[in-house]
Amino acid sequence: MFRYLNQFWNDQSGATAIEYGLIAAGIAVAIIATVQALGTNLNTTFQSVSTALK
């Protein structure tokens, strides 16, 4: 029983998956922030063009 607990304690394969998950979450946050910023700028630009055409 002690051998299995020691083996479980020393197993680091799940740590890699958690690290990849954190990296993916960080990239997703960066993408969302960029798209939001660009979306606001594009909305302002299209409103300016729409106003100028009227």
Residue pairs with C-beta under 8 A, 6 or more apart in sequence:
none
